[in-house]
């Protein structure tokens, strides 16, 4: 009886380890397959699936403890894989830390160097080069607030795919969103900022509009989103609409964060923008949301 109980306990342990490993694999798989637009090969995925399947196959319980030994090995293997994934995650985050992803150009401006990463941090202190254009821009297949074609319909491929899933998820919940403005070139952002500066003065314009090179829209990872309920305006009232509340609650499930949160103006440098979502991947988005942090705060940890 004691042997039966012991073996059962080990089997339960294996099951728990497999569930945890599966969860960790999914989580870290999201990070490493999506960040930097690196998709896993089908061969690698198939091998991982086979390994997972082998680890969970039933073992012979007639071998005088052999099953318990096999299960112990499975638990050990699962633990090792989780530890390896966590180490890889830490290493990746460290490689994208703000301190290691910046250089000074000839004019003394701080220019970001990890432009291919979905964790690229762009703000008033960290700029994109004026010549930078994402190489994988595509038109997001979602509803837009305007007709015709425009560069504003574009995002980097990985962000566009995530946005399409987000819009589909909203539809299932009877929420109708509309995309307003995605990618903007350096030149386009310069025109926008200069226009606001003429109307409002440069200091005020700098609280709600980015200088060229300092806009997340140039990364191809940000999209402004609105709804008919607020006449498709980019206004704080969107945050109080049912669509805005849904977006705040579910954006992280699809890898997006509300980049400029209310009460975080001193950290982000910009006023509250409930309409501005930024793709960072599901793992990071959920952590940022859970910790109620800005992207600056989250990345500073690494």
C-alpha positions in Angstrom: 0.0 0.0 0.0 2.8 2.4 0.9 4.5 1.7 -2.4 1.3 2.4 -4.3 0.8 5.7 -2.5 4.4 6.7 -3.1 4.2 5.9 -6.8 0.8 7.8 -7.1 2.4 10.8 -5.5 5.2 10.8 -8.0 2.8 10.4 -10.9 0.9 13.4 -9.5 4.1 15.3 -9.3 4.9 14.5 -12.9 1.5 15.6 -14.0 2.0 18.9 -12.2 5.4 19.4 -13.7 4.2 18.7 -17.2 1.4 21.2 -16.8 3.8 23.8 -15.5 6.3 23.0 -18.2 3.6 23.2 -20.8 2.6 26.6 -19.5 6.2 27.9 -19.3 6.9 26.6 -22.8 3.9 28.4 -24.1 4.9 31.6 -22.3 8.5 31.6 -23.3 7.6 30.3 -26.7 5.6 33.4 -27.2 8.6 35.6 -26.3 11.2 33.8 -28.3 9.2 33.0 -31.4 7.7 36.5 -31.6 10.3 38.9 -30.3 12.6 40.0 -33.1 10.2 38.3 -35.5 11.9 34.9 -35.1 9.4 32.2 -35.9 10.2 28.6 -34.7 10.9 26.1 -37.4 8.3 23.4 -37.9 10.9 20.7 -37.3 11.9 22.2 -34.0 8.2 22.5 -32.9 7.5 18.9 -33.9 10.5 17.7 -31.9 9.3 19.7 -28.9 5.9 18.3 -29.2 7.3 14.7 -29.5 9.5 15.3 -26.4 6.5 16.5 -24.5 4.5 13.6 -25.6 7.2 11.1 -24.6 7.5 12.7 -21.2 3.8 12.2 -20.5 3.5 8.6 -21.8 2.3 6.1 -19.2 5.0 3.9 -17.7 5.0 0.3 -16.6 3.8 0.0 -13.0 4.9 -3.7 -12.7 8.6 -3.1 -12.5 9.1 -3.0 -8.7 9.7 0.7 -8.5 10.9 1.2 -12.1 7.9 3.4 -12.8 8.8 5.6 -9.9 12.3 6.0 -11.1 11.1 6.9 -14.6 8.7 9.4 -13.2 11.4 11.0 -11.1 13.5 11.5 -14.2 10.5 13.1 -16.0 10.1 15.6 -13.1 13.8 16.4 -13.1 13.8 16.9 -16.9 10.7 19.2 -16.6 12.4 21.2 -13.9 15.6 21.5 -15.9 13.6 22.7 -19.0 11.8 25.4 -17.0 15.0 26.6 -15.4 16.6 26.8 -18.9 13.7 28.8 -20.3 13.8 31.2 -17.4 17.5 31.7 -17.9 17.0 32.3 -21.6 14.3 34.8 -20.7 16.5 36.7 -18.3 19.4 36.7 -20.9 17.1 38.0 -23.6 15.7 40.8 -21.4 19.2 41.7 -20.3 20.3 42.0 -24.0 17.4 44.5 -24.5 18.0 46.5 -21.3 18.0 50.3 -21.9 21.6 50.6 -20.8 22.8 48.3 -23.5 20.7 49.4 -26.4 21.8 53.0 -26.9 24.5 54.9 -28.7 25.3 58.6 -29.4 25.2 59.9 -32.9 27.4 62.6 -34.4 24.9 65.2 -33.1 25.1 63.9 -29.5 21.6 62.4 -29.6 20.9 59.1 -27.9 19.9 56.6 -30.7 18.5 53.2 -29.9 20.3 50.2 -31.4 17.8 47.3 -31.0 15.4 48.5 -33.6 14.6 45.0 -34.7 13.4 44.0 -31.3 9.8 44.2 -30.2 11.2 45.6 -26.9 12.8 48.6 -28.5 12.3 51.5 -26.1 11.6 54.9 -27.7 10.9 58.1 -25.7 12.1 61.6 -25.3 15.5 60.4 -24.2 15.9 57.6 -26.7 15.4 58.2 -30.4 15.2 56.4 -33.7 17.5 57.5 -36.4 15.8 59.7 -39.0 16.6 57.1 -41.7 15.0 54.2 -39.9 12.1 52.4 -41.5 10.9 48.9 -40.4 11.6 46.3 -43.1 8.6 44.2 -42.5 5.7 46.6 -42.6 2.3 45.2 -43.7 -1.2 46.5 -43.8 -3.1 45.3 -40.8 -6.3 43.5 -41.8 -8.6 45.3 -39.4 -11.3 48.0 -39.6 -10.0 51.5 -39.9 -11.7 54.8 -39.1 -11.0 56.1 -42.6 -11.4 54.9 -46.2 -8.7 54.6 -48.8 -5.1 53.6 -48.3 -2.5 55.2 -46.1 0.9 54.3 -44.5 -1.1 54.6 -41.2 -2.6 51.2 -41.9 0.7 49.6 -41.6 2.5 47.8 -38.7 5.3 45.4 -38.5 4.1 42.0 -39.4 4.2 40.6 -35.9 2.2 43.5 -34.5 -0.3 43.5 -37.4 -1.0 39.8 -36.8 -1.5 40.4 -33.1 -3.8 43.4 -33.8 -5.9 41.3 -36.1 -6.4 38.8 -33.3 -7.2 41.5 -30.8 -9.9 43.0 -33.1 -11.3 39.5 -33.6 -11.4 39.0 -29.9 -13.2 42.3 -29.5 -15.8 41.3 -32.1 -16.6 38.1 -30.1 -17.4 40.3 -27.1 -19.5 42.5 -29.3 -17.0 45.3 -29.1 -16.3 47.3 -32.3 -13.0 48.9 -32.5 -11.4 50.9 -35.3 -7.7 51.5 -36.0 -6.8 55.2 -36.5 -3.1 55.6 -36.9 -0.2 53.1 -37.1 3.2 53.5 -38.7 4.5 57.0 -39.3 7.8 57.9 -40.9 10.2 60.4 -39.4 9.2 63.0 -41.9 5.5 62.4 -41.2 6.0 62.8 -37.5 8.0 66.0 -38.0 5.1 67.5 -40.0 2.6 66.5 -37.3 4.7 67.9 -34.4 5.6 71.1 -36.3 1.9 71.7 -36.9 0.9 71.2 -33.3 3.8 73.5 -32.2 2.6 76.3 -34.4 -0.9 76.0 -33.0 -0.2 75.3 -29.3 3.4 76.2 -28.7 6.3 73.7 -28.6 6.2 73.1 -24.9 2.5 72.2 -24.9 2.8 70.2 -28.1 5.6 68.2 -26.4 3.1 66.9 -23.8 0.9 65.1 -26.3 3.0 64.8 -29.5 6.4 63.4 -30.1 9.3 65.1 -31.7 10.4 63.3 -34.9 12.5 60.3 -33.9 10.9 60.0 -30.5 7.6 58.6 -31.7 6.7 54.9 -31.1 4.7 55.1 -34.4 8.0 55.1 -36.3 8.8 51.6 -34.8 5.8 50.1 -36.6 4.7 48.6 -33.2 2.1 51.1 -32.1 -1.4 51.7 -33.2 -4.0 54.4 -32.1 -7.4 52.8 -31.6 -10.8 54.4 -31.2 -14.5 53.6 -31.7 -17.7 55.1 -33.2 -19.0 55.8 -29.7 -16.5 58.7 -29.4 -16.7 59.6 -33.1 -13.3 57.9 -33.7 -11.6 60.7 -31.9 -8.3 60.2 -30.0 -9.6 61.6 -26.8 -9.4 60.7 -23.1 -13.2 60.0 -23.2 -12.3 56.8 -25.1 -10.9 55.4 -21.9 -14.4 55.7 -20.3 -16.2 54.1 -23.2 -17.1 50.4 -23.2 -14.6 49.9 -26.1 -11.9 51.7 -24.2 -12.5 49.7 -21.0 -12.4 46.4 -23.0 -9.2 47.4 -24.6 -7.6 48.3 -21.3 -8.7 44.9 -19.8 -7.7 42.7 -22.8 -4.9 44.3 -24.7 -2.3 42.4 -22.8 -3.9 39.1 -23.8 -2.8 39.9 -27.3 0.6 41.3 -26.5 -0.2 45.0 -26.3 0.1 47.6 -23.5 -1.6 50.9 -23.0 1.6 52.7 -23.4 0.7 56.1 -21.8 -1.3 55.3 -18.7 -3.1 57.8 -16.5 -1.0 59.0 -13.6 2.2 58.0 -15.3 2.9 61.2 -17.2 6.0 61.9 -15.2 7.5 58.6 -16.2 6.4 58.4 -19.9 6.7 62.1 -20.6 3.2 62.2 -22.3 -0.3 62.7 -21.3 -2.8 59.9 -20.7 -3.6 58.2 -24.0 -6.0 55.3 -23.6 -6.1 54.9 -27.4 -2.4 54.3 -27.9 -1.4 50.6 -27.8 2.1 49.3 -28.2 3.0 45.7 -29.1 5.6 44.1 -26.8 4.5 40.4 -26.8 2.2 38.6 -24.5 4.7 37.7 -21.8 5.9 41.3 -21.3 2.5 42.9 -21.8 1.0 40.7 -19.1 3.8 41.5 -16.7 3.6 45.2 -17.3 -0.1 45.1 -16.7 0.2 42.9 -13.6 2.8 45.2 -12.1 1.0 48.4 -13.1 4.3 49.6 -14.6 5.4 51.7 -17.6 7.6 50.1 -20.2 10.4 52.2 -18.9 10.0 50.8 -15.4 9.7 47.2 -16.6 12.8 47.2 -18.8 14.9 49.1 -16.2 14.8 45.9 -14.1 17.0 44.1 -16.5 
